[in-house]
Amino acid sequence: MTSMLRLKSRRFAPAALIACAWLALATFANAQEITVQNEAGATVKLTAADIAALPHQDVSVDDHGKTVKFSGVPLTLVLEKGGVSLGGDSLRGKRMATCLLVGAADQYHVVFALPELDPGFTDRVILLADKTDGHPLDSKEGAFRIVVPGEKRMARWVRQVTSLKIVPVQ
């Protein structure tokens, strides 16, 4: 009986490996893009190539006692590519009570109020980073990571970013 189970498990093993590899590849492919959803509910998928083509900025930050240089795209540019208007007089009235919900592959979520991002309200630039110290982010961080220079705690420095969704509070 035991030898029969071994024989069956040997036949099953290659199929299981192929299924696991396909799932891992599909997960990796999805991690290489970000879905941006604007206030109207319209979504735009941006690939790693789309993000790489946008103007990048570098920022050096203290990451647990070590200086790290992140390179990425200002989050405002990514949102604009996704159909979210910022700057000028676009933030007034009800839009002042609107947030950006950032989602990660591990279901971690954080919120930014739109005025925290809007260049009409702040000079701080929040990055959607795709490189650290000149190299692509590692698999633990995913293809994209939020970097918020100047924050005392890194709780909103989301790793493995997969979605950016505009959400009204009221």
C-alpha positions, 0 to 999 in steps of 0.5 A: 500500500505504501509503495502505491502511495509513493507511485501516485505522489511521484506522478502528482508531483510534476503537475503540482510543481507546474501548477505552483510555478504557473500561480507564482508567475501569475502573481508576479505578473500582477505585482508588476502592474498597478490599478488606479481607480479614480473618483468615478470608478474608472480604472487604469492599469499601469505596468512597470514599463509605464511607470519606468517611462515617467520622470523619476526623482531620487530621495535619500532617507534613513531606513532603520539607521541606514541611509537608503536612496530610493528612486521613483515617480511622484505619486501625483504623476501616477494618479494623473496617469490614472485619471485623477486630477490634482493641482490648481483649483481641483481640490475644493468642496467635497474633494477636500474629504477625499482620500487615496487608499493604497493597497498591497498584495498582502492586503495591507492598506493605508490612507492619504488625504488628497491634500497631503499629495496635492502640490497646491497644498504641500511641497512634500513629494511622496514617491512610488519607488521602483528602485533602491540604491540603483537596483530594482526593489527586491521580491520582499518589497515588490515591484513598487513601494510607497516612500514618504520622506519626513514621516517619523514612522514608516507605517505608510511606506507600503510594500508590494503596492498593487492598487491606488483607489480614490475614495470619498469619505462622505 
